[in-house]
Structure formats: C-alpha cells, structure tokens
Amino acid sequence: MSLRICLIASSRFPIAEPFAGGLEAHTHALARSLVARGHDVTVYAAPGSDPALGVRALEVVPFAPTERARRDVSAPPDAWMREHHAYLALMLDLQRAGRRRFDVVHNNTLHHLPIAMAPALGMPMVTTLHTPPTPWLESAMRLGAGASTFVAVSRSTATQWGDTVTPLVIRNGVDVDRWTPGPGGDGAVWSGRLVPEKAPHLAIDAARAAGIPLVLVGPRHDEEYFAREVAPRLGGGVRYAGHLDSAELGALVGRSAVAVVTPRWEEPYGLVVAEAMACGTPVAAFARGGVVELVAPASGRTAPSDDVGGLARAIREAVALPRDAVRRHAERHLSLEGMVAGYEDLYRRLARPRLAA
C-alpha cells in the first residue's frame, strides 16, 4: 500500500549536499528511500534543497516589523520571526487542504509550530525527536497533546523526553550501499559540525595523546569557537579539510584507521558513528547519549565524557579491531533499510483508519 506522505524539513538549512548536519542527512535519506519504495513524498524544505526529492520550498517569508514594533524590548530577532512565518504559512495551508493531499504528515523539524498546530490538521502526524528536551518543544507538546505520535532516534533520547511524552524508538540508520568499506590507514578522522557541544578540540588533544594524526571535517557553524579552540591546535599532524559531501567524506573515513567522536552533550544518536562503521572504520568515542547504544565491543571503544586520556586509550584499542567485523555490525544494526521500514510500518498503522473510511 503506497502512501501520500508530507515530510516537513528544516527551514534553516537546505536538504542538499554537503549536509549541514545529521538532521539534514537523515531527512534526505528518508525521503529518497520512501520514494524508492513507491510512496508519493512531498518534502517541504529550505530553498536550495535537492530538486531530485521533489521539494516544495519552505519559503522563509520576508518579514519587516514596523518601527513601532521594533521598539518592543522583548521582540524576537527578525530571523526568528521569518522562520515562524514560514512554518505558520505551511501549517495553515495543511489545515485548509492537507487532508485532500496527504495520508500522513512527518514533522522532521526542531520547530514548535508543527507540534502545536497538529490538532488542527485532522490527519495523523509523526514527529521525530532529534534533540534533548527544549522548553519550546515541551510547551508545544502540552498544547497539542495526543495529536502527534512521537519517535525518538535512540533509547537515550526517549528516556530524556520521558517527563513529557512516551516516544517510540526508531533508530537512525545509514545507507550501507553508499557508505562502503574502505582500506583503512594510519590516521584518525573527526567529522561533524565544529561547535562546542561536539568538541573537536578534545578530539585533537586525544589524538595527540594517542600519537596518531587527525583530520577534521565539517561545517564551521561557530567561528568564534573555531578561532578560540580549534585553529590554535591545528598543525603538527592535525589539519582541517573543510566541509565535504558524503562521497568525499565516505572516502576519507574509509581511508582512516579510526573515527573519533567527542560529544559534550547528550548526543541524540550519532550519525557519524554509523557512517564510520559502515565504512569498516572502528570508533573511539565519549560515552554520551545515544552513542553508547551504537558502539559494540566488536566495533569500537568508549571513554567517560571529557576524559581525554581515556579517549586516547580508546583510540589505541579501536585501531586494532578487525574492519570486517565493524562493517558487519553496521549492516546488522545501523542500516537505513531498518530505519525506513520502521517509519513505513508506523505511517501505515496511523493512516489505516482514514484509508479504510
């Protein structure tokens, strides 16, 4: 049974290579896979998203408050208001005509409005929780109680949201046909957004302590942090390779001896862990959030959070793990196919009453 699926993505970053982060990569892979399975998928996403997905631009409506409104000392920034307008326009459109066009709505954003307005749609909504709890989302959940079915990307994330909702767990996954085994190498790789909560500076310190060269890859979303903590540590076997697309990143990860992962927050899932393992590259990581659920004895090693010495030991142990066993772990437990099947089953269960009417 094919379904008509409305997939709401972020208005901040396009769903296109090179991806701004794991949320964008997740959305792209999910949409592509659902289409391949025969579903009619409409993706509402930021302008500049991959046209192959059949995207409808989630236009960030120009907004210029009046001078009198600007004098309000509590007024939110203009960028916040533009994003608010984009989601409000979409949700009002779905309220008016969505029931004729879609069987199910999947909210894959971090914004509160789709959750708060879910009761007005008259059709099932799935909301994936990609972050630890935030006040905006908690508030929306209480306003829209019972109108959205919540999915957490790990058991850890589900537990964190337990005071507000009881999410199902559908773990993220990676396309093991695109993230393919590599030969390994002599160095380490760190990939992700270069921001304080991802802590690439601690990956540098641990790699140096382990005596292994390191390549950093990813978008510099916090230039102040990069200048303060990362740039002074570059050199001497550590380099920054920029923001790479998936093919370039996969080749680099596959040529690496180990992937270093250094969350300083409760990492909801850790897509870079799954990507590395699909390439046969073992992982050395801080044991935070969902990362703990992904790293098995055959695929990597963990260290206590912020323990640079412990992470250096984890790096030295991880490089000795057989790469074929790491790859098998990804195929069995971290695949995109398993993730998409979980969402597909959920969509059908939620849409069945409407389709049978």
N, C-alpha and C positions, 0 to 999 in steps of 0.2 A: 504494500500500500504506500504510494507516494504521497507526500505531504507538501503543503504550501507553507513555507517557513519564513518568517520575518526575523532577521538577525540584526540586532542593533549593536553597533560597534562604537568605538570612541570617536568623539568629535575633535580630539586634540591632535592625534597623530594619524596619518594615512595608514590604511591596511595595505602596505606595499613594502617591497624590499628596498633597502635594508630595513628590517623592522626596528621600531623604536624600543621595543621590549617584548617580554614574553606574552603579554596580553594581545598584542597585535599579531604575533606569530600564531598564537592559539586560534584567534578569530579567522585568520586566513586559511589555516589548515582545516578547521572545522567546516567552513563554507565550501572549500574545494572538495572535501570528501563527501559532504552531503549531496552536492550536485552530481558527483560521480556515482552515487548510489541511486540516482534517479529522482531526487526531490527538486521541487521548484523553490529556489532560495533567493530571497531579495535581501541584500545587505545594505543597511543604512550606515554610512561611514564618512569620515572626513574627506573633503575634496583631495584629489591626488591619489586615491586608493586604486588598487589593481583593477583595471577595467574588465579583466577576464572573469572576475567574480560576479559581474552583473550588478555593480554597485550603483545605488542611488545616493547622490551626495547628501550628507547630513550638513546642510549649509549652516555655517555659523553666521546667523543673521546680523548684518551691521546694526549696531546699537550706539546711539549717542544721546546720553541723557541731557535734559535741559540744564542750563546753568543753575537754575534754582534747585534742581535735584542734586547737582554736584555739591551743593553746599551742605548736604546732609552728611554729618561726620561719620555716620555708620554705613554709608553707601558702599557696597562691594565694588571691587575693581571692574572696569569695563570688560575685561576678558571673561570674568566670571559671568557677567550678565549676558554676553554673547553666547556662551555655552548654554546657559539657562534657556535662552530664547530658542536655540537650535533644538534642544530636547523637548521643550514645551510645544513647539510647532509640530514636531513629529508625533508626539503623543496625542495632540488634539486631532491630527489627521487620522491616526489609527482609531481614535474614539469614533470619528464620523463614519469611516469607510473600511476599517481594518477587517471587520467580520466578513465582509464580502470577498476580501482578497487573500486572507491567511487562515490557516488552521491553528497555528501556534506562533507565539512570539518568544524569541530567545533574547533576553537582555544580557548582553555581554559587556556592559559598561561599568564604570565606577561612579556613575551619577545617580543622585537620589530620585530624580523625577520619574523615570520609568517605573520604579518600585511604588512610589506614592500614588501614581495615577493608574496602576494596574487594575483596580476595581472598576474603572470606567470603561474598560475595553470590551468586556463581555466575551472574552476568549482566553484560553489558558496562556500563562506566561511562565517561562523558566528564567530564573536569574542565577547566573554563576557568580559565586563569591571568590574573587581573585585577590582579596586583601584581608588582613586582620580587621576587626571591627572599627568603624569610624562613626562619630556622632551623627553625621548627615544620613548615612545609610540606616543606622539603628532607628532614627526618627521616622524615616520613610517606611520602614518595615512595620512599625506600630500603626501608622496611618493606613497602610494598605494590607493589614493583617489578613492572611488567608487567600489573597488574590494571586500570589506568585508562589511557585514551587522553587525552593532554593537548593542549589547544588554547590557543594564545596569541592575544591580541587585536591584536597587531601584530608585525612582524618584529623590532622593537626588544626587545619583551618575550620573544620566542622566543630571541633571542640571549642575553639576560641569564640565562635558565634553562638555557642550553646545557651547563653543567657537570654538571647533574643529570638532565635529561630532554631529549628532542628533540621539542618540540611541533609540531603542525600550526599553521598560521596561518589563522584565520578572523577577519577584522577586524570590529569592531563596526559598527553602522550605525544610521541614524535613519529614522523613517517620514517620507518626503518628502511624504506626503499630509497629515500632521498639522503638520509644520514647513514652513510655506508662505512664499513670498516676501512681503516687506514693502517699504514705500516708501522705507526709509532715513530719515535725519535728520541732525542736526547733532552729536549726541553719541556717546560710546562706551559700551559695556556690558561688564561683567565678571561672569561667573556661575560658581557652583561652591561648594564647601564653603569657608568662611572659616577656613582653617587655615594654619599656617606654610609647609607644603610647596606650597601653591597660591599663596601670596604676593600676595594682593590689594593689600597696601600698596605693592608695586612697580608694580602697575598704576596706582595713584593717582599715584605720582611720575612715571611715564612720560606719563600723560595730561596732567598739569600741564605737563610739559616740552614736550609737543606742542601745548599751547594748546587742548585740547578738553575739554568737560565729561564726567563719567563717572558712571554709575550702577552700584552694586554690588548683586548679587542672590545669595542663597543662605543655607543654614543656618549659624548661628554655633556650630560644633562645638568651638571653643576660645575660651571667653570671655576668658581671660587674654590670649591673643594679640590678640583683637579690641580689648580695652581698651588694650593697650600700643601696638599698631602701626596699627590701623585707625581707631579712634574719634578720636584726635587729628588725623588727616588729613582728616576729613570737613569739609564746608563749602567755600565758595569754588569752587562748581561741581562738587563731589563729594558724592553722597548715597548712603545705604544704603536700598534699597527693600524689604528683608525677604526672606522665603523664599516664592517664588511657585510655583504649579503650572505645568504645561507650557504650558497655553493662555495664561496670563498672561505667562510668560517668552517664549514664541514671539512674542507681540505686541510686547513690549518690544524683543527682539532685532531684529525686523523693522523697527522704527522707529529703529534705531541705524545710525550711519554705519560703525562698525567694532566688532568684538568683540576685546577684549584678553585674552590668555591667558598666564599667568605661572608655569608650573611651576618649582619649585626642586628637583624630584626627577625620576627617570626616568619621566615620565608614561607609563603603560602604553598608553593610546590617546588620550584627549582627546575625550570625547563632546561637550563644549561647542563644540569646533571644528566637528564635523559638524553640530550643531544650528544654529550660526550660518550656515554655508554654505548649508544647506537653506533658510534664510530670505533668501538672497541677500546676506547681510552678510559682507563680507570680514574676514579675521582678521589681527591682528598678534600674534605670539607669540614667546616664548622657544623656541629650538630645542632641546628636551629630549625624549628618549624617542620615543614613537610620534607625537607632534605633527608631527615632521619628515616623516613619511610622508603626512600629510593635507594639508599646506599646499603647494599648487602655485603657480607664478607667476601663474596667472590667478585664484587665489582668496585670496591673502594674501601676507604678508611675515613673515620671521622675523628674530630678532636673537640674538646669543650670550646664553647664560644669564646672568642678573643684570646685563646691560648695559642700564641704564635709558635712557641716551642713545640707544643703538642701537634700543631698542624705541620710543622717541619718533619716531625717523626712520621705523621700520616703520609706525607708526600713520599718519603723514602720507602715506606712499606708498600704504598699503592703502585709505584712504578714496577714492582716485581710481580704483579698479578698477571696471569695469562690473559691476553687480549681477547681470545676467542670466548672465554667464559664471561667476560664483561659484555661482549656483544650478545651472547645468548640470554643474559639477564635482561637486557633491553628488549629483545624480541619477545620474551615471555611475559614481561611485566610492565613495560613502559611504551607500548605501541599506540600509534594513532588509531589503528583499527579498533582496538579495545575501547578507547575513549569514545569514538564516534558511535559505536554500537550501543554504548550506554545511553548516550543522548537520544539516539534514534528510538530506542525502546521507551524512554521517558516521554518523548513527544507523542508517540502513538498512544500510549496509555492515557495521556491527558486529552488528546484530541478525539479519542474514540467516542465519547458521549455526543459530541457535536456532529461528528460524521455519521453517526447512526440515527440522528434525529430526522 
